[in-house]
Amino acid sequence: MKNIELYVPELNDYWYEEKIQKDPLSMDYNAGYDVSYYGYHYDTGCIDFPKEKWEETYEKRKDKNKYFAYIRDLDLNEYVGYVNYQYNKNENRYECGILIEYKYRGHGYSKIALNLLCQVAKRNGIKELYDNFEKDRDKSLQLFESVGFRIIEIQTWKKFDKMVEGVLVKIDL
């Protein structure tokens, strides 16, 4: 079993988020969506996160309805990814996410980190978490189901100008 912790980064630790978000291998799941937020690269899924944006992001994450933490392997003393949740006021729900850096995928970090994220959310009074992703991302679906999420809705959206099926998953905490 991996010896990991969730670490809420300080401002000077944001170099890691910048690094992972500009890595096309780590961000490929995010490519091809018609979104219009700062620094998004349609073709790779990468997101620009220059140092001048760090403080603004750091301050926004102090909101009680947001949580963001790096996944740190304590034995390696390395960050291997990150987890987060935030309140989506349009959908009236808390949505979560997990991203494991490409070189660390398949090494047993995801399930432990997602369980830790659920524990944090529960301690913070959150009753349910949601996520959505393409239906054909089998490993993602297996991960979320292994932690206790269940599919509650099949969705469709546009990716690279084609309609794709996705799933909305939910866990009661």
Beta strands, then each sheet from edge to edge (+ up, - down):
strand 1: 4-7
strand 2: 66-73
strand 3: 78-88
strand 4: 93-100
strand 5: 128-134
strand 6: 150-159
strand 7: 162-172
sheet 1: 1+ 2- 3+ 4-
sheet 2: 5+ 7- 6+
end
